[in-house]
Amino acid sequence: MTRGYTRYALGVLVLVYVFNMVDRNILNVLLEPIKEELGATDLQLGLLVGPAFAIFYAVAGIPIARISDRYSRRTVISAGLVVWSMMTAVSAFVRTYPQLLLARIGVGVGEASCSPAAHSLISDYFPPDRRATAFAIYAIGAPLGAVLGFLIGGWVTEFFSWRQALLVVGLPGIVFAAVVWFTLREPVRGAFESAPLSNIPLRDALGSMARLPALRHTLIGAAVHAFASVGVGSWNAPFLMRVHEMSPGQVGTWMAVLAMMSAVGTFAGGRITDWLARRDVRWNLWASGVATLGALPFYLGFYLLAGREMALAMAFPASMLAAFFTAPTIAMTQALVRPNMRALASAVMLFMSNMVGTGLGPLMVGFLSDWLTPEYGSQAIRYALLVVVGSNLWAAIHFFLGARTLRRDLESVRSG
């Protein structure tokens, strides 16, 4: 395939990821109006954006990834896009909290098709020395999708309702699935590697992954990082509404700006890591550890400062540094397995990140907020967010530990 086509294919995958993240993130800015209309508690809202999505997303991801490693990845992605877009649109018509919970489960199952297959495709579109940058470009779809989700969710809710917001973002994805189906081409698997591509039983594949310390620490670090970042990201909108008394439109706009800062951090993470790793491959994990630690002081300022302007100013560098780890950890997860295990490796990473991050992070914030409300009132959410974001220290430790054996483990994979 020509370089021009691989760039086009990457662009299509980025747009798929944008649709994925719009449908996933829009609910974060809709939590307050949903709470008012459906009478949900904070714990129930945490369940809605956490386990209800994450458990089914993570569990469905493993079998879907095995299909992607053996059959057409294009088909998997386009079918999943139809499913999650349709379920998002269906969410606009629910009348009770349990109905919305079921629709959210459907979104999670559909979205499980996206990233494992996309990561595998990108690894076959681009050679190893360009993958972190390619994954950074792909990963920008996450903050871009969040930008659109926050803007559409905030302002459509401000002028109409949260139901119309879900309908607006759900329907276009069904149409874009046709673009994926008719224009995306399957590259040769393992085109840039010499390792044999015989089928590997699931148990053997998982066992080979578990034996590599660098991969174990990368996966654990990414999961703990997701616990912090998804946990606080899901509750930043209610935090700004309750503590700083901002309207849905204002919150949607500011959340979109912060998501753009995440896009900058995501792209910078890929480019800077590619550059540093040419000097020492261990920078693939060192860089993530340094950036994760660097974000913590700014998060403290965001949640503790009383003035709205100063708090939001602290959120800018926090968002950029927190997103830095994304591309390097994806690239290392793909590099530390054989080519015919890449979708599975991605699914395992997403399984852990979603079970720990999306599954527990938002739920923990909601639980702590309910628990602290009798004593702190509307300020309770501030302290709940501080507790959860502090776990990034644990994530950074795993990135540094993984770097210790990274050279040896990469060589082990290359030698077969």
Residue, then its C-alpha position, 0 to 999 in steps of 0.5 A: m500500500t502507498r504511503g498516501y493510502t496508509r495515511y488515508a486509512l489512518g484518517v478513517l480510523v481516527l474518525v471511527y475513534v472520534f465517533n467512538m469517544v463522542d458516544r462514550n463521553i457525551l454522557n459525562v456532561l449529561l449526568e446532572p440533567i439525567k440525575e434531575e429527570l430520572g432521580a438517580t443518586d451519584l452512585q447510580l450515575g457512577l455505575l452508568v458511566g463506569p461498570a455498566f459500560a466497562i464490564f461489557y466493553a471489556v468482556a466482549g473485547i476478548p472474543i471480538a479481538r480473537i475474531s479480529d486476529r483471524y478474520s477481516r478487521r474492517t468488517v469487525i470495525s464497521a459492524g461495531l460502529v453500527v451497533w454502538s451508534m444505534m444504541t446511543a440513539v436508542s438512549a434518547f428514548v428511555r424513560t427509566y434509569p434501568q432502560l438507560l443502563l441497558a442501552r449503555i451496556g449495548v454501547g459498551v458491547g459495540e465499542a469493544s470492536c473498535s480499538p483492538a482491530a484498529h491497533s492491529l491494522i495500524s501495526d500493519y500499516f506502519p513500520p515499528d519506527r513510526r508506530a508511536t507517532a501513528f498511534a498518537i495520531y489515532a489516539i487523538g481521536a479520543p480527545l477530539g471525540a470528547v471535544l465534540g461530545f462535550l460541546i454537543g452535549g452541553w449546548v444541545t442540552e442547554f437549548f433543548s434536552w439531553r435526549q436530543a443530544l444523544l440522538v444528534v451524536g448517535l445517528p451519523g455513526i451509522v452512516f459512516a460505517a459504510v465509509v469504513w466498509f467500502t474504503l478501508r483495505e486489509p493490509v498483510r498481517g505482520a508485513f514488517e516482522s519476520a516472525p511466523l504467523s501460525n495460529i496460537p491458542l488463547r491460553d498460550a498467547l495469554g501465557s506468553m504475554a504474562r511472562l514478560p515483565a515489561l508488558r505486565h508493568t505496562l498493562i498494570g500502569a495503563a490500568v491504574h492510570a485509567f482508574a485515575s484519569v477516567g474516574v476524574g474525567s467522568w466527574n469533572a463536569p458535575f464538579l464544575m457545575r456544583v463547586h463553581e456553579m457553571s451552566p451546562g453550556q459553559v461546562g461543555t465548552w470548558m470540557a471541550v477546551l480541556a479535551m483539546m489540551s489532552a489531544v496536544g498531550t497525546f500527540a506530543g507523547g507519541r512524537i517525543t517518545d519516538w524521538l527519545a526512544r531512538r536514543d534509548v528504547r527505555w524512554n518508551l516507558w520512562a516518558s510516560g512515568v515522568a509525565t504521569l508524575g508531572a500531572l499530579p501537582f496541577y490536578l491538586g491545584f485544579y481541585l483545591l483552588a477556590g477561584r474558577e479561573m485559577a482552577l481551570a488554568m491548572a487543568f490545562p497542563a494537567s490534561m496535557l501531561a495526563a494524556f502523554f502516556t497513551a501512544p507509548t503504552i499502546a505502541m509497547t503493548q503491540a511491540l511486546v507481542r507477535p503480529n498475530m496476537r496484536a488485537l488480543a494484546s490490545a483487548v487485554m490492555l483495554f480489558m484491564s484499563n476498562m475493568v479497573g479504570t472505567g469500571l471502578g474509577p467513576l464508581m469510586v468517585g460517586f461512592l466517595s461523593d455520596w459518603l462525604t456529602p453529609e459532612y461537606g455538602s456540594q464540596a464533597i465531590r472535590y475531595a472524592l476527586l482528589v483521592v482518586v487522582g492520587s492513584n497516578l503515583w502508583a501508575a508511574i511506579h509501574f512505568f518505571l519498573g517496566a522500563r527495567t526489562l524492556r530491552r530484554d523483553l523486546e529482544s525476546v519477542r523479536s527472536g521468536 
